[in-house]
Amino acid sequence: PRLTGTMARILKEKNARYGCATLCGGGGQGATTIIEREK
């Protein structure tokens, strides 16, 4: 929730449409989230 919430806030501040957030879980694990802000 914090990662997506922060990304949503930054997208709004910068008036951007797309954002990409990544997270390293260690041991070769990782996750990526791509967010699109609707206008």
C-alpha distance matrix in Angstrom:
0.0 3.8 5.6 5.4 5.9 8.5 9.9 10.5 12.2 14.2 15.3 16.5 18.3 20.0 20.7 19.6 19.2 17.4 14.9 14.3 11.8 13.1 12.4 15.5 15.7 19.4 22.4 22.1 18.7 16.1 13.6 13.4 11.5 13.7 12.8 15.8 16.1 18.8 21.6
3.8 0.0 3.8 5.6 5.0 6.0 8.4 9.8 10.5 12.2 14.1 15.4 16.4 18.2 19.6 18.7 19.0 17.2 14.3 13.8 11.0 12.3 11.7 14.8 15.4 18.9 22.2 22.1 19.0 16.4 14.2 13.9 12.4 14.4 13.5 16.5 16.6 19.7 22.1
5.6 3.8 0.0 3.8 5.5 5.4 6.2 8.7 10.1 10.8 12.3 14.5 15.5 16.6 18.0 16.5 16.6 14.3 11.1 10.1 7.2 8.7 8.8 12.3 13.6 17.1 20.4 19.7 16.7 13.7 11.3 10.5 9.1 11.1 10.8 14.2 14.9 18.3 20.9
5.4 5.6 3.8 0.0 3.8 5.5 5.0 6.1 8.6 9.9 10.4 12.3 14.2 15.3 15.9 14.4 14.0 12.1 9.5 9.5 7.7 10.2 11.2 14.9 16.3 19.9 22.9 21.8 18.6 15.4 12.3 10.7 8.1 9.3 8.0 11.0 11.5 14.8 17.5
5.9 5.0 5.5 3.8 0.0 3.8 5.4 5.1 6.3 8.7 9.9 10.8 12.4 14.4 15.2 14.6 14.8 13.8 11.5 12.3 10.7 13.4 14.2 17.7 19.0 22.5 25.8 25.0 21.9 18.7 15.9 14.4 11.8 12.5 10.5 12.7 12.1 15.0 17.2
8.5 6.0 5.4 5.5 3.8 0.0 3.8 5.5 5.2 6.2 8.6 10.0 10.6 12.3 13.9 13.4 14.4 13.2 10.5 11.2 9.6 12.3 13.3 16.8 18.6 21.8 25.2 24.5 21.7 18.5 16.0 14.4 12.3 12.8 11.2 13.5 12.9 16.3 18.0
9.9 8.4 6.2 5.0 5.4 3.8 0.0 3.8 5.4 5.1 6.1 8.6 9.9 10.6 11.8 10.4 11.0 9.5 6.7 7.9 7.2 10.7 12.7 16.3 18.6 21.8 25.0 23.7 20.9 17.4 14.6 12.2 9.8 9.5 7.9 10.1 10.0 13.6 15.6
10.5 9.8 8.7 6.1 5.1 5.5 3.8 0.0 3.8 5.5 5.2 6.3 8.7 10.1 10.3 9.6 9.9 9.5 8.1 10.4 10.4 14.0 16.0 19.7 21.7 25.0 28.1 26.8 23.9 20.3 17.2 14.7 11.6 10.7 7.8 8.9 7.6 10.8 12.7
12.2 10.5 10.1 8.6 6.3 5.2 5.4 3.8 0.0 3.8 5.5 5.2 6.2 8.7 9.7 10.2 11.7 12.0 10.6 12.9 12.6 16.1 17.8 21.4 23.5 26.6 30.0 28.9 26.1 22.7 19.9 17.6 14.8 14.1 11.4 12.2 10.3 13.1 14.1
14.2 12.2 10.8 9.9 8.7 6.2 5.1 5.5 3.8 0.0 3.8 5.4 5.0 6.1 8.2 8.1 10.4 10.3 8.6 11.0 11.3 14.7 16.9 20.4 23.0 25.8 29.2 27.9 25.4 21.8 19.3 16.7 14.4 13.3 11.2 11.9 10.6 13.9 14.6
15.3 14.1 12.3 10.4 9.9 8.6 6.1 5.2 5.5 3.8 0.0 3.8 5.6 5.3 5.7 4.9 6.7 7.2 6.8 10.1 11.5 15.3 18.0 21.6 24.2 27.2 30.3 28.6 26.0 22.3 19.4 16.3 13.6 11.6 9.0 8.8 7.2 10.4 11.2
16.5 15.4 14.5 12.3 10.8 10.0 8.6 6.3 5.2 5.4 3.8 0.0 3.8 5.5 4.9 6.6 8.4 10.3 10.5 13.8 15.0 18.7 21.2 24.8 27.2 30.3 33.5 32.0 29.3 25.6 22.6 19.7 16.7 14.8 11.7 10.8 8.0 10.2 10.0
18.3 16.4 15.5 14.2 12.4 10.6 9.9 8.7 6.2 5.0 5.6 3.8 0.0 3.8 5.6 7.8 10.9 12.4 12.1 15.2 16.0 19.6 21.9 25.3 28.0 30.8 34.1 32.8 30.4 26.8 24.1 21.3 18.8 17.1 14.5 14.0 11.6 13.8 13.3
20.0 18.2 16.6 15.3 14.4 12.3 10.6 10.1 8.7 6.1 5.3 5.5 3.8 0.0 3.8 5.3 8.9 10.5 10.6 13.8 15.4 18.9 21.7 25.0 28.0 30.6 33.8 32.0 29.9 26.2 23.7 20.5 18.2 16.0 13.9 13.1 11.2 13.6 13.0
20.7 19.6 18.0 15.9 15.2 13.9 11.8 10.3 9.7 8.2 5.7 4.9 5.6 3.8 0.0 3.8 6.8 9.5 10.9 14.6 16.6 20.4 23.3 26.8 29.6 32.5 35.5 33.5 31.2 27.4 24.6 21.2 18.5 15.8 13.1 11.4 9.0 10.5 9.4
19.6 18.7 16.5 14.4 14.6 13.4 10.4 9.6 10.2 8.1 4.9 6.6 7.8 5.3 3.8 0.0 3.8 5.9 7.6 11.3 13.9 17.5 20.8 24.2 27.1 29.9 32.6 30.5 28.2 24.5 21.6 18.1 15.5 12.6 10.3 8.7 7.4 9.7 9.7
19.2 19.0 16.6 14.0 14.8 14.4 11.0 9.9 11.7 10.4 6.7 8.4 10.9 8.9 6.8 3.8 0.0 3.8 7.0 10.6 13.6 17.2 20.5 24.0 26.7 29.6 32.1 29.7 27.3 23.6 20.4 16.8 13.9 10.6 8.2 5.6 5.0 7.1 8.0
17.4 17.2 14.3 12.1 13.8 13.2 9.5 9.5 12.0 10.3 7.2 10.3 12.4 10.5 9.5 5.9 3.8 0.0 3.8 7.0 10.3 13.6 17.1 20.5 23.2 26.0 28.4 26.0 23.6 19.9 16.8 13.1 10.5 7.1 5.6 4.6 6.3 9.3 11.2
14.9 14.3 11.1 9.5 11.5 10.5 6.7 8.1 10.6 8.6 6.8 10.5 12.1 10.6 10.9 7.6 7.0 3.8 0.0 3.8 6.7 10.2 13.6 17.0 19.8 22.6 25.3 23.0 20.7 16.9 14.0 10.5 8.2 5.7 5.1 6.6 8.3 11.9 14.1
14.3 13.8 10.1 9.5 12.3 11.2 7.9 10.4 12.9 11.0 10.1 13.8 15.2 13.8 14.6 11.3 10.6 7.0 3.8 0.0 3.8 6.7 10.3 13.5 16.4 19.1 21.6 19.3 17.0 13.3 10.6 7.0 5.7 4.5 6.3 9.0 11.5 15.0 17.6
11.8 11.0 7.2 7.7 10.7 9.6 7.2 10.4 12.6 11.3 11.5 15.0 16.0 15.4 16.6 13.9 13.6 10.3 6.7 3.8 0.0 3.8 6.9 10.4 13.2 16.1 18.9 17.0 14.6 10.9 8.4 5.8 5.3 6.5 8.2 11.6 13.7 17.3 20.0
13.1 12.3 8.7 10.2 13.4 12.3 10.7 14.0 16.1 14.7 15.3 18.7 19.6 18.9 20.4 17.5 17.2 13.6 10.2 6.7 3.8 0.0 3.8 6.8 9.8 12.4 15.1 13.3 11.0 7.3 5.7 4.4 6.4 8.8 11.4 14.9 17.3 20.8 23.6
12.4 11.7 8.8 11.2 14.2 13.3 12.7 16.0 17.8 16.9 18.0 21.2 21.9 21.7 23.3 20.8 20.5 17.1 13.6 10.3 6.9 3.8 0.0 3.8 6.4 9.3 12.3 11.2 8.7 5.6 5.2 6.4 8.7 11.8 14.2 17.9 20.1 23.6 26.5
15.5 14.8 12.3 14.9 17.7 16.8 16.3 19.7 21.4 20.4 21.6 24.8 25.3 25.0 26.8 24.2 24.0 20.5 17.0 13.5 10.4 6.8 3.8 0.0 3.8 5.7 8.8 8.0 6.3 4.5 6.7 9.0 12.0 15.1 17.8 21.4 23.8 27.3 30.2
15.7 15.4 13.6 16.3 19.0 18.6 18.6 21.7 23.5 23.0 24.2 27.2 28.0 28.0 29.6 27.1 26.7 23.2 19.8 16.4 13.2 9.8 6.4 3.8 0.0 3.8 6.8 7.2 5.0 5.2 7.7 11.0 13.8 17.3 19.8 23.6 25.9 29.3 32.4
19.4 18.9 17.1 19.9 22.5 21.8 21.8 25.0 26.6 25.8 27.2 30.3 30.8 30.6 32.5 29.9 29.6 26.0 22.6 19.1 16.1 12.4 9.3 5.7 3.8 0.0 3.8 5.5 5.5 7.3 10.7 13.8 17.0 20.3 23.1 26.8 29.2 32.6 35.7
22.4 22.2 20.4 22.9 25.8 25.2 25.0 28.1 30.0 29.2 30.3 33.5 34.1 33.8 35.5 32.6 32.1 28.4 25.3 21.6 18.9 15.1 12.3 8.8 6.8 3.8 0.0 3.8 5.6 8.8 12.4 15.7 19.1 22.4 25.4 29.1 31.8 35.0 38.2
22.1 22.1 19.7 21.8 25.0 24.5 23.7 26.8 28.9 27.9 28.6 32.0 32.8 32.0 33.5 30.5 29.7 26.0 23.0 19.3 17.0 13.3 11.2 8.0 7.2 5.5 3.8 0.0 3.8 6.7 10.3 13.3 17.0 20.0 23.2 26.7 29.7 32.9 36.1
18.7 19.0 16.7 18.6 21.9 21.7 20.9 23.9 26.1 25.4 26.0 29.3 30.4 29.9 31.2 28.2 27.3 23.6 20.7 17.0 14.6 11.0 8.7 6.3 5.0 5.5 5.6 3.8 0.0 3.8 7.1 10.6 13.9 17.2 20.3 23.9 26.8 29.9 33.2
16.1 16.4 13.7 15.4 18.7 18.5 17.4 20.3 22.7 21.8 22.3 25.6 26.8 26.2 27.4 24.5 23.6 19.9 16.9 13.3 10.9 7.3 5.6 4.5 5.2 7.3 8.8 6.7 3.8 0.0 3.8 7.0 10.4 13.6 16.7 20.3 23.2 26.4 29.6
13.6 14.2 11.3 12.3 15.9 16.0 14.6 17.2 19.9 19.3 19.4 22.6 24.1 23.7 24.6 21.6 20.4 16.8 14.0 10.6 8.4 5.7 5.2 6.7 7.7 10.7 12.4 10.3 7.1 3.8 0.0 3.8 6.8 10.2 13.2 16.8 19.7 22.8 26.1
13.4 13.9 10.5 10.7 14.4 14.4 12.2 14.7 17.6 16.7 16.3 19.7 21.3 20.5 21.2 18.1 16.8 13.1 10.5 7.0 5.8 4.4 6.4 9.0 11.0 13.8 15.7 13.3 10.6 7.0 3.8 0.0 3.8 6.7 9.9 13.4 16.4 19.5 22.7
11.5 12.4 9.1 8.1 11.8 12.3 9.8 11.6 14.8 14.4 13.6 16.7 18.8 18.2 18.5 15.5 13.9 10.5 8.2 5.7 5.3 6.4 8.7 12.0 13.8 17.0 19.1 17.0 13.9 10.4 6.8 3.8 0.0 3.8 6.4 10.0 12.9 16.0 19.3
13.7 14.4 11.1 9.3 12.5 12.8 9.5 10.7 14.1 13.3 11.6 14.8 17.1 16.0 15.8 12.6 10.6 7.1 5.7 4.5 6.5 8.8 11.8 15.1 17.3 20.3 22.4 20.0 17.2 13.6 10.2 6.7 3.8 0.0 3.8 6.8 10.1 13.1 16.2
12.8 13.5 10.8 8.0 10.5 11.2 7.9 7.8 11.4 11.2 9.0 11.7 14.5 13.9 13.1 10.3 8.2 5.6 5.1 6.3 8.2 11.4 14.2 17.8 19.8 23.1 25.4 23.2 20.3 16.7 13.2 9.9 6.4 3.8 0.0 3.8 6.5 9.7 12.9
15.8 16.5 14.2 11.0 12.7 13.5 10.1 8.9 12.2 11.9 8.8 10.8 14.0 13.1 11.4 8.7 5.6 4.6 6.6 9.0 11.6 14.9 17.9 21.4 23.6 26.8 29.1 26.7 23.9 20.3 16.8 13.4 10.0 6.8 3.8 0.0 3.8 6.3 9.5
16.1 16.6 14.9 11.5 12.1 12.9 10.0 7.6 10.3 10.6 7.2 8.0 11.6 11.2 9.0 7.4 5.0 6.3 8.3 11.5 13.7 17.3 20.1 23.8 25.9 29.2 31.8 29.7 26.8 23.2 19.7 16.4 12.9 10.1 6.5 3.8 0.0 3.8 6.5
18.8 19.7 18.3 14.8 15.0 16.3 13.6 10.8 13.1 13.9 10.4 10.2 13.8 13.6 10.5 9.7 7.1 9.3 11.9 15.0 17.3 20.8 23.6 27.3 29.3 32.6 35.0 32.9 29.9 26.4 22.8 19.5 16.0 13.1 9.7 6.3 3.8 0.0 3.8
21.6 22.1 20.9 17.5 17.2 18.0 15.6 12.7 14.1 14.6 11.2 10.0 13.3 13.0 9.4 9.7 8.0 11.2 14.1 17.6 20.0 23.6 26.5 30.2 32.4 35.7 38.2 36.1 33.2 29.6 26.1 22.7 19.3 16.2 12.9 9.5 6.5 3.8 0.0
